[in-house]
Amino acid sequence: MARKRRRVPKDKATGLPKKYLSGAKNRAAKAREIKRTAEAYKRGEFIDIKAVSASRAKQGGTKKKTTKRKRKKGS
């Protein structure tokens, strides 16, 4: 008998798991990209992995952090 898996919380607007979209700057754009890639994969089409990786890296991530100023030694 197959083991039962826990249901994951899904995003209402897109139907994708919330975890896939967490941290995205533009959730809708990231969801579109994921769905488009999934459909192409199912149809057996070529997927440019470099382009997909680049778009996902651009989508995600945190905002740029400011660096601390260093104190000047001596005067």
All heavy atoms as a GROMACS GRO file, in nm:
protein
  592
    1MET      N    1   0.084  -0.119   0.000
    1MET     CA    2   0.000   0.000   0.000
    1MET      C    3   0.088   0.125   0.000
    1MET      O    4   0.186   0.134   0.074
    1MET     CB    5  -0.089  -0.002   0.125
    1MET     CG    6  -0.197   0.102   0.123
    1MET     SD    7  -0.312   0.068   0.256
    1MET     CE    8  -0.342   0.232   0.312
    2ALA      N    9   0.054   0.220  -0.083
    2ALA     CA   10   0.132   0.344  -0.094
    2ALA      C   11   0.110   0.431   0.030
    2ALA      O   12   0.002   0.434   0.087
    2ALA     CB   13   0.091   0.420  -0.217
    3ARG      N   14   0.216   0.499   0.065
    3ARG     CA   15   0.211   0.584   0.182
    3ARG      C   16   0.135   0.713   0.150
    3ARG      O   17   0.152   0.770   0.042
    3ARG     CB   18   0.353   0.619   0.221
    3ARG     CG   19   0.366   0.680   0.355
    3ARG     CD   20   0.512   0.687   0.392
    3ARG     NE   21   0.525   0.764   0.514
    3ARG     CZ   22   0.636   0.813   0.560
    3ARG    NH1   23   0.747   0.794   0.495
    3ARG    NH2   24   0.640   0.881   0.671
    4LYS      N   25   0.050   0.757   0.243
    4LYS     CA   26  -0.026   0.880   0.223
    4LYS      C   27   0.066   1.000   0.243
    4LYS      O   28   0.147   1.003   0.334
    4LYS     CB   29  -0.140   0.890   0.324
    4LYS     CG   30  -0.270   0.835   0.275
    4LYS     CD   31  -0.381   0.880   0.365
    4LYS     CE   32  -0.515   0.849   0.302
    4LYS     NZ   33  -0.624   0.894   0.386
    5ARG      N   34   0.053   1.097   0.154
    5ARG     CA   35   0.134   1.218   0.166
    5ARG      C   36   0.047   1.333   0.214
    5ARG      O   37  -0.071   1.338   0.186
    5ARG     CB   38   0.195   1.254   0.031
    5ARG     CG   39   0.298   1.154  -0.014
    5ARG     CD   40   0.362   1.198  -0.143
    5ARG     NE   41   0.461   1.103  -0.184
    5ARG     CZ   42   0.592   1.120  -0.166
    5ARG    NH1   43   0.636   1.229  -0.108
    5ARG    NH2   44   0.677   1.030  -0.207
    6ARG      N   45   0.111   1.424   0.287
    6ARG     CA   46   0.041   1.538   0.339
    6ARG      C   47   0.013   1.638   0.228
    6ARG      O   48   0.097   1.657   0.141
    6ARG     CB   49   0.129   1.605   0.445
    6ARG     CG   50   0.050   1.659   0.561
    6ARG     CD   51   0.142   1.697   0.672
    6ARG     NE   52   0.161   1.841   0.665
    6ARG     CZ   53   0.255   1.906   0.731
    6ARG    NH1   54   0.339   1.842   0.805
    6ARG    NH2   55   0.267   2.036   0.721
    7ARG      N   56  -0.105   1.698   0.229
    7ARG     CA   57  -0.140   1.799   0.129
    7ARG      C   58  -0.062   1.927   0.158
    7ARG      O   59  -0.053   1.970   0.272
    7ARG     CB   60  -0.289   1.828   0.132
    7ARG     CG   61  -0.372   1.713   0.080
    7ARG     CD   62  -0.518   1.751   0.068
    7ARG     NE   63  -0.534   1.850  -0.039
    7ARG     CZ   64  -0.626   1.946  -0.040
    7ARG    NH1   65  -0.710   1.956   0.061
    7ARG    NH2   66  -0.636   2.030  -0.140
    8VAL      N   67  -0.007   1.986   0.054
    8VAL     CA   68   0.069   2.110   0.072
    8VAL      C   69  -0.023   2.230   0.049
    8VAL      O   70  -0.113   2.222  -0.035
    8VAL     CB   71   0.190   2.118  -0.022
    8VAL    CG1   72   0.292   2.011   0.012
    8VAL    CG2   73   0.149   2.105  -0.167
    9PRO      N   74  -0.001   2.339   0.121
    9PRO     CA   75  -0.084   2.457   0.099
    9PRO      C   76  -0.057   2.517  -0.039
    9PRO      O   77   0.058   2.536  -0.078
    9PRO     CB   78  -0.044   2.553   0.210
    9PRO     CG   79   0.082   2.500   0.268
    9PRO     CD   80   0.093   2.356   0.230
   10LYS      N   81  -0.165   2.546  -0.112
   10LYS     CA   82  -0.153   2.599  -0.247
   10LYS      C   83  -0.192   2.746  -0.252
   10LYS      O   84  -0.272   2.793  -0.172
   10LYS     CB   85  -0.245   2.521  -0.343
   10LYS     CG   86  -0.222   2.370  -0.344
   10LYS     CD   87  -0.127   2.331  -0.452
   10LYS     CE   88  -0.084   2.188  -0.444
   10LYS     NZ   89  -0.165   2.091  -0.505
   11ASP      N   90  -0.136   2.815  -0.348
   11ASP     CA   91  -0.169   2.955  -0.374
   11ASP      C   92  -0.305   2.959  -0.443
   11ASP      O   93  -0.327   2.888  -0.542
   11ASP     CB   94  -0.061   3.017  -0.463
   11ASP     CG   95  -0.084   3.163  -0.488
   11ASP    OD1   96  -0.105   3.237  -0.391
   11ASP    OD2   97  -0.079   3.203  -0.606
   12LYS      N   98  -0.397   3.041  -0.394
   12LYS     CA   99  -0.533   3.044  -0.450
   12LYS      C  100  -0.536   3.094  -0.594
   12LYS      O  101  -0.608   3.043  -0.678
   12LYS     CB  102  -0.624   3.131  -0.364
   12LYS     CG  103  -0.665   3.064  -0.235
   12LYS     CD  104  -0.758   3.152  -0.155
   12LYS     CE  105  -0.793   3.086  -0.023
   12LYS     NZ  106  -0.875   3.173   0.060
   13ALA      N  107  -0.456   3.195  -0.623
   13ALA     CA  108  -0.459   3.256  -0.756
   13ALA      C  109  -0.404   3.165  -0.865
   13ALA      O  110  -0.457   3.161  -0.976
   13ALA     CB  111  -0.382   3.387  -0.755
   14THR      N  112  -0.298   3.091  -0.834
   14THR     CA  113  -0.229   3.013  -0.938
   14THR      C  114  -0.246   2.862  -0.926
   14THR      O  115  -0.232   2.790  -1.024
   14THR     CB  116  -0.079   3.044  -0.936
   14THR    OG1  117  -0.027   3.009  -0.807
   14THR    CG2  118  -0.052   3.190  -0.964
   15GLY      N  119  -0.272   2.815  -0.805
   15GLY     CA  120  -0.286   2.671  -0.785
   15GLY      C  121  -0.153   2.601  -0.759
   15GLY      O  122  -0.148   2.480  -0.738
   16LEU      N  123  -0.044   2.676  -0.760
   16LEU     CA  124   0.089   2.620  -0.733
   16LEU      C  125   0.113   2.616  -0.583
   16LEU      O  126   0.054   2.695  -0.509
   16LEU     CB  127   0.197   2.706  -0.797
   16LEU     CG  128   0.208   2.703  -0.948
   16LEU    CD1  129   0.305   2.810  -0.995
   16LEU    CD2  130   0.254   2.568  -0.996
   17PRO      N  131   0.199   2.527  -0.536
   17PRO     CA  132   0.233   2.528  -0.393
   17PRO      C  133   0.294   2.662  -0.353
   17PRO      O  134   0.373   2.720  -0.427
   17PRO     CB  135   0.337   2.416  -0.381
   17PRO     CG  136   0.306   2.325  -0.493
   17PRO     CD  137   0.259   2.413  -0.605
   18LYS      N  138   0.255   2.712  -0.237
   18LYS     CA  139   0.300   2.842  -0.190
   18LYS      C  140   0.452   2.848  -0.177
   18LYS      O  141   0.513   2.951  -0.199
   18LYS     CB  142   0.237   2.874  -0.055
   18LYS     CG  143   0.093   2.916  -0.064
   18LYS     CD  144   0.038   2.952   0.072
   18LYS     CE  145  -0.106   2.998   0.060
   18LYS     NZ  146  -0.163   3.032   0.190
   19LYS      N  147   0.512   2.736  -0.144
   19LYS     CA  148   0.657   2.729  -0.126
   19LYS      C  149   0.731   2.765  -0.254
   19LYS      O  150   0.839   2.823  -0.249
   19LYS     CB  151   0.693   2.587  -0.082
   19LYS     CG  152   0.834   2.569  -0.033
   19LYS     CD  153   0.838   2.578   0.116
   19LYS     CE  154   0.975   2.544   0.168
   19LYS     NZ  155   0.981   2.552   0.312
   20TYR      N  156   0.674   2.730  -0.370
   20TYR     CA  157   0.737   2.759  -0.499
   20TYR      C  158   0.746   2.909  -0.525
   20TYR      O  159   0.833   2.955  -0.596
   20TYR     CB  160   0.659   2.695  -0.614
   20TYR     CG  161   0.664   2.545  -0.623
   20TYR    CD1  162   0.725   2.467  -0.526
   20TYR    CD2  163   0.606   2.480  -0.730
   20TYR    CE1  164   0.726   2.330  -0.534
   20TYR    CE2  165   0.607   2.342  -0.740
   20TYR     CZ  166   0.668   2.268  -0.643
   20TYR     OH  167   0.670   2.131  -0.653
   21LEU      N  168   0.651   2.984  -0.469
   21LEU     CA  169   0.641   3.126  -0.497
   21LEU      C  170   0.695   3.214  -0.385
   21LEU      O  171   0.698   3.335  -0.398
   21LEU     CB  172   0.495   3.164  -0.526
   21LEU     CG  173   0.425   3.083  -0.634
   21LEU    CD1  174   0.278   3.119  -0.638
   21LEU    CD2  175   0.490   3.105  -0.768
   22SER      N  176   0.738   3.151  -0.276
   22SER     CA  177   0.783   3.230  -0.162
   22SER      C  178   0.911   3.304  -0.197
   22SER      O  179   1.000   3.251  -0.264
   22SER     CB  180   0.807   3.141  -0.040
   22SER     OG  181   0.912   3.051  -0.066
   23GLY      N  182   0.919   3.429  -0.156
   23GLY     CA  183   1.037   3.510  -0.178
   23GLY      C  184   1.045   3.574  -0.315
   23GLY      O  185   1.141   3.643  -0.346
   24ALA      N  186   0.944   3.553  -0.399
   24ALA     CA  187   0.945   3.611  -0.533
   24ALA      C  188   0.909   3.759  -0.527
   24ALA      O  189   0.824   3.799  -0.449
   24ALA     CB  190   0.848   3.538  -0.623
   25LYS      N  191   0.974   3.836  -0.612
   25LYS     CA  192   0.942   3.979  -0.619
   25LYS      C  193   0.809   3.998  -0.690
   25LYS      O  194   0.731   4.083  -0.655
   25LYS     CB  195   1.052   4.053  -0.694
   25LYS     CG  196   1.183   4.056  -0.618
   25LYS     CD  197   1.293   4.118  -0.700
   25LYS     CE  198   1.426   4.104  -0.630
   25LYS     NZ  199   1.538   4.139  -0.716
   26ASN      N  200   0.784   3.915  -0.792
   26ASN     CA  201   0.659   3.921  -0.868
   26ASN      C  202   0.602   3.779  -0.875
   26ASN      O  203   0.643   3.699  -0.959
   26ASN     CB  204   0.687   3.977  -1.008
   26ASN     CG  205   0.561   3.998  -1.087
   26ASN    OD1  206   0.453   3.952  -1.050
   26ASN    ND2  207   0.573   4.066  -1.198
   27ARG      N  208   0.511   3.747  -0.785
   27ARG     CA  209   0.459   3.610  -0.773
   27ARG      C  210   0.390   3.562  -0.900
   27ARG      O  211   0.407   3.448  -0.941
   27ARG     CB  212   0.359   3.603  -0.657
   27ARG     CG  213   0.425   3.616  -0.521
   27ARG     CD  214   0.320   3.630  -0.413
   27ARG     NE  215   0.245   3.509  -0.393
   27ARG     CZ  216   0.265   3.421  -0.295
   27ARG    NH1  217   0.359   3.446  -0.207
   27ARG    NH2  218   0.192   3.314  -0.284
   28ALA      N  219   0.315   3.650  -0.964
   28ALA     CA  220   0.241   3.612  -1.084
   28ALA      C  221   0.336   3.575  -1.198
   28ALA      O  222   0.315   3.477  -1.269
   28ALA     CB  223   0.148   3.725  -1.127
   29ALA      N  224   0.442   3.652  -1.215
   29ALA     CA  225   0.540   3.626  -1.321
   29ALA      C  226   0.612   3.496  -1.297
   29ALA      O  227   0.635   3.418  -1.390
   29ALA     CB  228   0.639   3.741  -1.330
   30LYS      N  229   0.646   3.469  -1.172
   30LYS     CA  230   0.716   3.344  -1.138
   30LYS      C  231   0.624   3.225  -1.162
   30LYS      O  232   0.666   3.122  -1.214
   30LYS     CB  233   0.764   3.347  -0.994
   30LYS     CG  234   0.855   3.231  -0.961
   30LYS     CD  235   0.933   3.253  -0.835
   30LYS     CE  236   1.033   3.141  -0.816
   30LYS     NZ  237   1.116   3.162  -0.700
   31ALA      N  238   0.497   3.238  -1.126
   31ALA     CA  239   0.400   3.131  -1.146
   31ALA      C  240   0.381   3.103  -1.294
   31ALA      O  241   0.375   2.987  -1.336
   31ALA     CB  242   0.267   3.169  -1.082
   32ARG      N  243   0.372   3.209  -1.377
   32ARG     CA  244   0.358   3.192  -1.522
   32ARG      C  245   0.476   3.116  -1.579
   32ARG      O  246   0.461   3.026  -1.661
   32ARG     CB  247   0.348   3.328  -1.591
   32ARG     CG  248   0.208   3.386  -1.596
   32ARG     CD  249   0.198   3.499  -1.697
   32ARG     NE  250   0.301   3.601  -1.682
   32ARG     CZ  251   0.291   3.709  -1.604
   32ARG    NH1  252   0.182   3.728  -1.532
   32ARG    NH2  253   0.388   3.798  -1.598
   33GLU      N  254   0.596   3.153  -1.534
   33GLU     CA  255   0.718   3.090  -1.584
   33GLU      C  256   0.723   2.942  -1.546
   33GLU      O  257   0.757   2.856  -1.628
   33GLU     CB  258   0.840   3.165  -1.528
   33GLU     CG  259   0.971   3.126  -1.591
   33GLU     CD  260   1.032   3.006  -1.525
   33GLU    OE1  261   1.030   2.998  -1.402
   33GLU    OE2  262   1.080   2.918  -1.598
   34ILE      N  263   0.685   2.909  -1.424
   34ILE     CA  264   0.684   2.770  -1.377
   34ILE      C  265   0.585   2.688  -1.457
   34ILE      O  266   0.615   2.577  -1.504
   34ILE     CB  267   0.653   2.762  -1.226
   34ILE    CG1  268   0.770   2.818  -1.145
   34ILE    CG2  269   0.622   2.620  -1.182
   34ILE    CD1  270   0.742   2.838  -0.998
   35LYS      N  271   0.465   2.743  -1.478
   35LYS     CA  272   0.361   2.671  -1.552
   35LYS      C  273   0.400   2.651  -1.699
   35LYS      O  274   0.377   2.546  -1.757
   35LYS     CB  275   0.227   2.745  -1.542
   35LYS     CG  276   0.162   2.727  -1.406
   35LYS     CD  277   0.025   2.789  -1.405
   35LYS     CE  278  -0.048   2.752  -1.278
   35LYS     NZ  279  -0.187   2.794  -1.278
   36ARG      N  280   0.458   2.756  -1.759
   36ARG     CA  281   0.500   2.748  -1.899
   36ARG      C  282   0.606   2.639  -1.917
   36ARG      O  283   0.599   2.557  -2.009
   36ARG     CB  284   0.557   2.883  -1.943
   36ARG     CG  285   0.584   2.894  -2.090
   36ARG     CD  286   0.642   3.027  -2.134
   36ARG     NE  287   0.609   3.143  -2.052
   36ARG     CZ  288   0.695   3.210  -1.975
   36ARG    NH1  289   0.820   3.174  -1.970
   36ARG    NH2  290   0.655   3.313  -1.906
   37THR      N  291   0.702   2.635  -1.828
   37THR     CA  292   0.809   2.535  -1.834
   37THR      C  293   0.753   2.395  -1.812
   37THR      O  294   0.793   2.301  -1.882
   37THR     CB  295   0.916   2.566  -1.727
   37THR    OG1  296   0.961   2.700  -1.747
   37THR    CG2  297   1.034   2.473  -1.739
   38ALA      N  298   0.659   2.381  -1.720
   38ALA     CA  299   0.599   2.250  -1.691
   38ALA      C  300   0.523   2.197  -1.813
   38ALA      O  301   0.533   2.078  -1.847
   38ALA     CB  302   0.506   2.260  -1.572
   39GLU      N  303   0.448   2.286  -1.879
   39GLU     CA  304   0.372   2.245  -1.998
   39GLU      C  305   0.466   2.201  -2.111
   39GLU      O  306   0.443   2.101  -2.178
   39GLU     CB  307   0.284   2.360  -2.048
   39GLU     CG  308   0.162   2.384  -1.961
   39GLU     CD  309   0.068   2.265  -1.954
   39GLU    OE1  310   0.040   2.205  -2.060
   39GLU    OE2  311   0.025   2.231  -1.843
   40ALA      N  312   0.573   2.278  -2.132
   40ALA     CA  313   0.670   2.244  -2.237
   40ALA      C  314   0.735   2.109  -2.207
   40ALA      O  315   0.757   2.027  -2.297
   40ALA     CB  316   0.776   2.353  -2.247
   41TYR      N  317   0.765   2.084  -2.081
   41TYR     CA  318   0.826   1.958  -2.039
   41TYR      C  319   0.732   1.841  -2.067
   41TYR      O  320   0.774   1.736  -2.118
   41TYR     CB  321   0.863   1.964  -1.890
   41TYR     CG  322   0.923   1.837  -1.837
   41TYR    CD1  323   1.057   1.809  -1.858
   41TYR    CD2  324   0.846   1.745  -1.766
   41TYR    CE1  325   1.114   1.692  -1.809
   41TYR    CE2  326   0.903   1.629  -1.717
   41TYR     CZ  327   1.036   1.602  -1.739
   41TYR     OH  328   1.092   1.487  -1.690
   42LYS      N  329   0.604   1.860  -2.034
   42LYS     CA  330   0.504   1.754  -2.057
   42LYS      C  331   0.487   1.723  -2.204
   42LYS      O  332   0.463   1.608  -2.242
   42LYS     CB  333   0.369   1.794  -1.996
   42LYS     CG  334   0.366   1.782  -1.845
   42LYS     CD  335   0.233   1.831  -1.790
   42LYS     CE  336   0.239   1.840  -1.639
   42LYS     NZ  337   0.119   1.903  -1.583
   43ARG      N  338   0.498   1.827  -2.290
   43ARG     CA  339   0.484   1.807  -2.434
   43ARG      C  340   0.612   1.751  -2.496
   43ARG      O  341   0.613   1.714  -2.612
   43ARG     CB  342   0.449   1.940  -2.502
   43ARG     CG  343   0.306   1.984  -2.481
   43ARG     CD  344   0.268   2.096  -2.576
   43ARG     NE  345   0.353   2.213  -2.560
   43ARG     CZ  346   0.324   2.320  -2.484
   43ARG    NH1  347   0.210   2.324  -2.418
   43ARG    NH2  348   0.406   2.422  -2.476
   44GLY      N  349   0.720   1.750  -2.419
   44GLY     CA  350   0.845   1.696  -2.469
   44GLY      C  351   0.926   1.795  -2.550
   44GLY      O  352   1.015   1.757  -2.626
   45GLU      N  353   0.896   1.924  -2.534
   45GLU     CA  354   0.967   2.027  -2.607
   45GLU      C  355   1.102   2.056  -2.540
   45GLU      O  356   1.125   2.021  -2.425
   45GLU     CB  357   0.885   2.156  -2.610
   45GLU     CG  358   0.758   2.145  -2.691
   45GLU     CD  359   0.671   2.269  -2.682
   45GLU    OE1  360   0.711   2.366  -2.615
   45GLU    OE2  361   0.562   2.267  -2.742
   46PHE      N  362   1.189   2.123  -2.616
   46PHE     CA  363   1.320   2.162  -2.563
   46PHE      C  364   1.302   2.272  -2.460
   46PHE      O  365   1.224   2.366  -2.480
   46PHE     CB  366   1.410   2.212  -2.676
   46PHE     CG  367   1.539   2.270  -2.628
   46PHE    CD1  368   1.641   2.188  -2.584
   46PHE    CD2  369   1.559   2.407  -2.625
   46PHE    CE1  370   1.761   2.242  -2.538
   46PHE    CE2  371   1.677   2.462  -2.579
   46PHE     CZ  372   1.778   2.379  -2.536
   47ILE      N  373   1.374   2.261  -2.349
   47ILE     CA  374   1.369   2.363  -2.244
   47ILE      C  375   1.509   2.420  -2.227
   47ILE      O  376   1.604   2.345  -2.201
   47ILE     CB  377   1.318   2.304  -2.111
   47ILE    CG1  378   1.174   2.257  -2.128
   47ILE    CG2  379   1.328   2.406  -1.999
   47ILE    CD1  380   1.124   2.171  -2.017
   48ASP      N  381   1.521   2.550  -2.244
   48ASP     CA  382   1.650   2.618  -2.227
   48ASP      C  383   1.672   2.636  -2.077
   48ASP      O  384   1.622   2.732  -2.017
   48ASP     CB  385   1.648   2.752  -2.300
   48ASP     CG  386   1.785   2.818  -2.300
   48ASP    OD1  387   1.883   2.754  -2.255
   48ASP    OD2  388   1.793   2.934  -2.345
   49ILE      N  389   1.746   2.544  -2.018
   49ILE     CA  390   1.764   2.542  -1.873
   49ILE      C  391   1.837   2.667  -1.824
   49ILE      O  392   1.805   2.720  -1.717
   49ILE     CB  393   1.838   2.413  -1.830
   49ILE    CG1  394   1.749   2.293  -1.862
   49ILE    CG2  395   1.871   2.416  -1.682
   49ILE    CD1  396   1.816   2.160  -1.848
   50LYS      N  397   1.932   2.716  -1.903
   50LYS     CA  398   2.006   2.836  -1.863
   50LYS      C  399   1.912   2.955  -1.849
   50LYS      O  400   1.922   3.032  -1.754
   50LYS     CB  401   2.113   2.868  -1.967
   50LYS     CG  402   2.254   2.842  -1.921
   50LYS     CD  403   2.353   2.895  -2.022
   50LYS     CE  404   2.493   2.876  -1.969
   50LYS     NZ  405   2.596   2.920  -2.064
   51ALA      N  406   1.822   2.970  -1.946
   51ALA     CA  407   1.727   3.082  -1.945
   51ALA      C  408   1.630   3.070  -1.828
   51ALA      O  409   1.598   3.170  -1.761
   51ALA     CB  410   1.650   3.088  -2.076
   52VAL      N  411   1.583   2.950  -1.802
   52VAL     CA  412   1.490   2.926  -1.691
   52VAL      C  413   1.559   2.958  -1.559
   52VAL      O  414   1.504   3.026  -1.472
   52VAL     CB  415   1.439   2.779  -1.691
   52VAL    CG1  416   1.365   2.747  -1.564
   52VAL    CG2  417   1.351   2.755  -1.811
   53SER      N  418   1.681   2.910  -1.544
   53SER     CA  419   1.758   2.933  -1.421
   53SER      C  420   1.782   3.082  -1.400
   53SER      O  421   1.768   3.133  -1.288
   53SER     CB  422   1.890   2.858  -1.430
   53SER     OG  423   1.964   2.876  -1.312
   54ALA      N  424   1.817   3.152  -1.506
   54ALA     CA  425   1.844   3.296  -1.497
   54ALA      C  426   1.719   3.373  -1.458
   54ALA      O  427   1.725   3.463  -1.373
   54ALA     CB  428   1.898   3.347  -1.629
   55SER      N  429   1.604   3.337  -1.518
   55SER     CA  430   1.481   3.409  -1.487
   55SER      C  431   1.436   3.384  -1.343
   55SER      O  432   1.387   3.474  -1.276
   55SER     CB  433   1.369   3.372  -1.584
   55SER     OG  434   1.313   3.248  -1.551
   56ARG      N  435   1.458   3.262  -1.296
   56ARG     CA  436   1.420   3.231  -1.157
   56ARG      C  437   1.512   3.299  -1.058
   56ARG      O  438   1.469   3.344  -0.952
   56ARG     CB  439   1.417   3.079  -1.136
   56ARG     CG  440   1.302   3.015  -1.210
   56ARG     CD  441   1.287   2.869  -1.180
   56ARG     NE  442   1.185   2.812  -1.268
   56ARG     CZ  443   1.144   2.687  -1.261
   56ARG    NH1  444   1.194   2.605  -1.173
   56ARG    NH2  445   1.051   2.643  -1.343
   57ALA      N  446   1.639   3.308  -1.092
   57ALA     CA  447   1.734   3.376  -1.004
   57ALA      C  448   1.702   3.525  -0.998
   57ALA      O  449   1.711   3.589  -0.893
   57ALA     CB  450   1.875   3.354  -1.053
   58LYS      N  451   1.663   3.581  -1.112
   58LYS     CA  452   1.629   3.723  -1.120
   58LYS      C  453   1.501   3.751  -1.041
   58LYS      O  454   1.488   3.854  -0.976
   58LYS     CB  455   1.610   3.761  -1.267
   58LYS     CG  456   1.593   3.908  -1.292
   58LYS     CD  457   1.575   3.935  -1.440
   58LYS     CE  458   1.532   4.077  -1.465
   58LYS     NZ  459   1.495   4.099  -1.604
   59GLN      N  460   1.407   3.659  -1.047
   59GLN     CA  461   1.278   3.673  -0.979
   59GLN      C  462   1.295   3.672  -0.828
   59GLN      O  463   1.236   3.751  -0.757
   59GLN     CB  464   1.187   3.556  -1.014
   59GLN     CG  465   1.075   3.581  -1.106
   59GLN     CD  466   0.995   3.704  -1.077
   59GLN    OE1  467   0.951   3.727  -0.966
   59GLN    NE2  468   0.976   3.785  -1.178
   60GLY      N  469   1.372   3.577  -0.779
   60GLY     CA  470   1.381   3.556  -0.635
   60GLY      C  471   1.486   3.642  -0.570
   60GLY      O  472   1.527   3.744  -0.622
   61GLY      N  473   1.529   3.599  -0.453
   61GLY     CA  474   1.633   3.670  -0.383
   61GLY      C  475   1.579   3.779  -0.294
   61GLY      O  476   1.461   3.809  -0.293
   62THR      N  477   1.670   3.836  -0.219
   62THR     CA  478   1.632   3.942  -0.126
   62THR      C  479   1.674   4.076  -0.182
   62THR      O  480   1.752   4.084  -0.277
   62THR     CB  481   1.700   3.920   0.011
   62THR    OG1  482   1.841   3.911  -0.010
   62THR    CG2  483   1.650   3.795   0.078
   63LYS      N  484   1.626   4.179  -0.120
   63LYS     CA  485   1.662   4.313  -0.162
   63LYS      C  486   1.808   4.340  -0.125
   63LYS      O  487   1.861   4.279  -0.033
   63LYS     CB  488   1.571   4.415  -0.095
   63LYS     CG  489   1.430   4.410  -0.146
   63LYS     CD  490   1.343   4.509  -0.075
   63LYS     CE  491   1.201   4.500  -0.125
   63LYS     NZ  492   1.110   4.579  -0.043
   64LYS      N  493   1.869   4.432  -0.197
   64LYS     CA  494   2.009   4.462  -0.175
   64LYS      C  495   2.028   4.521  -0.035
   64LYS      O  496   1.955   4.612   0.004
   64LYS     CB  497   2.056   4.561  -0.280
   64LYS     CG  498   2.204   4.565  -0.298
   64LYS     CD  499   2.240   4.652  -0.418
   64LYS     CE  500   2.384   4.638  -0.452
   64LYS     NZ  501   2.421   4.720  -0.566
   65LYS      N  502   2.123   4.467   0.038
   65LYS     CA  503   2.148   4.515   0.172
   65LYS      C  504   2.255   4.624   0.168
   65LYS      O  505   2.349   4.617   0.089
   65LYS     CB  506   2.195   4.401   0.261
   65LYS     CG  507   2.087   4.299   0.288
   65LYS     CD  508   2.139   4.189   0.376
   65LYS     CE  509   2.031   4.085   0.398
   65LYS     NZ  510   2.079   3.971   0.474
   66THR      N  511   2.240   4.721   0.255
   66THR     CA  512   2.340   4.827   0.262
   66THR      C  513   2.456   4.779   0.349
   66THR      O  514   2.436   4.702   0.444
   66THR     CB  515   2.282   4.956   0.321
   66THR    OG1  516   2.227   4.927   0.449
   66THR    CG2  517   2.175   5.014   0.233
   67THR      N  518   2.575   4.824   0.318
   67THR     CA  519   2.691   4.784   0.397
   67THR      C  520   2.713   4.882   0.510
   67THR      O  521   2.682   5.002   0.498
   67THR     CB  522   2.818   4.776   0.309
   67THR    OG1  523   2.834   4.903   0.246
   67THR    CG2  524   2.805   4.668   0.204
   68LYS      N  525   2.770   4.831   0.619
   68LYS     CA  526   2.798   4.917   0.733
   68LYS      C  527   2.921   5.002   0.703
   68LYS      O  528   3.015   4.957   0.639
   68LYS     CB  529   2.825   4.833   0.857
   68LYS     CG  530   2.702   4.788   0.929
   68LYS     CD  531   2.742   4.725   1.060
   68LYS     CE  532   2.621   4.691   1.143
   68LYS     NZ  533   2.658   4.626   1.269
   69ARG      N  534   2.918   5.124   0.750
   69ARG     CA  535   3.035   5.209   0.735
   69ARG      C  536   3.138   5.171   0.840
   69ARG      O  537   3.104   5.144   0.955
   69ARG     CB  538   2.998   5.356   0.754
   69ARG     CG  539   2.926   5.415   0.639
   69ARG     CD  540   2.908   5.562   0.666
   69ARG     NE  541   2.857   5.629   0.550
   69ARG     CZ  542   2.824   5.756   0.548
   69ARG    NH1  543   2.839   5.829   0.657
   69ARG    NH2  544   2.778   5.812   0.438
   70LYS      N  545   3.263   5.168   0.800
   70LYS     CA  546   3.369   5.135   0.894
   70LYS      C  547   3.416   5.263   0.962
   70LYS      O  548   3.423   5.369   0.900
   70LYS     CB  549   3.483   5.066   0.821
   70LYS     CG  550   3.445   4.930   0.769
   70LYS     CD  551   3.561   4.866   0.700
   70LYS     CE  552   3.519   4.730   0.644
   70LYS     NZ  553   3.626   4.668   0.568
   71ARG      N  554   3.453   5.248   1.088
   71ARG     CA  555   3.503   5.364   1.161
   71ARG      C  556   3.647   5.391   1.121
   71ARG      O  557   3.727   5.300   1.103
   71ARG     CB  558   3.497   5.337   1.311
   71ARG     CG  559   3.355   5.341   1.364
   71ARG     CD  560   3.350   5.309   1.508
   71ARG     NE  561   3.419   5.412   1.586
   71ARG     CZ  562   3.442   5.402   1.717
   71ARG    NH1  563   3.406   5.294   1.782
   71ARG    NH2  564   3.505   5.498   1.782
   72LYS      N  565   3.680   5.518   1.106
   72LYS     CA  566   3.818   5.555   1.074
   72LYS      C  567   3.903   5.542   1.199
   72LYS      O  568   3.862   5.587   1.307
   72LYS     CB  569   3.823   5.697   1.019
   72LYS     CG  570   3.766   5.711   0.882
   72LYS     CD  571   3.786   5.851   0.830
   72LYS     CE  572   3.733   5.866   0.691
   72LYS     NZ  573   3.751   6.003   0.642
   73LYS      N  574   4.019   5.480   1.181
   73LYS     CA  575   4.110   5.465   1.296
   73LYS      C  576   4.205   5.584   1.302
   73LYS      O  577   4.263   5.624   1.202
   73LYS     CB  578   4.191   5.337   1.284
   73LYS     CG  579   4.108   5.213   1.307
   73LYS     CD  580   4.194   5.090   1.307
   73LYS     CE  581   4.110   4.967   1.331
   73LYS     NZ  582   4.187   4.846   1.329
   74GLY      N  583   4.223   5.638   1.420
   74GLY     CA  584   4.316   5.749   1.442
   74GLY      C  585   4.283   5.873   1.364
   74GLY      O  586   4.203   5.872   1.272
   75SER      N  587   4.345   5.979   1.402
   75SER     CA  588   4.324   6.103   1.328
   75SER      C  589   4.446   6.191   1.334
   75SER      O  590   4.537   6.171   1.406
   75SER     CB  591   4.203   6.178   1.380
   75SER     OG  592   4.212   6.200   1.518
   0.00000   0.00000   0.00000
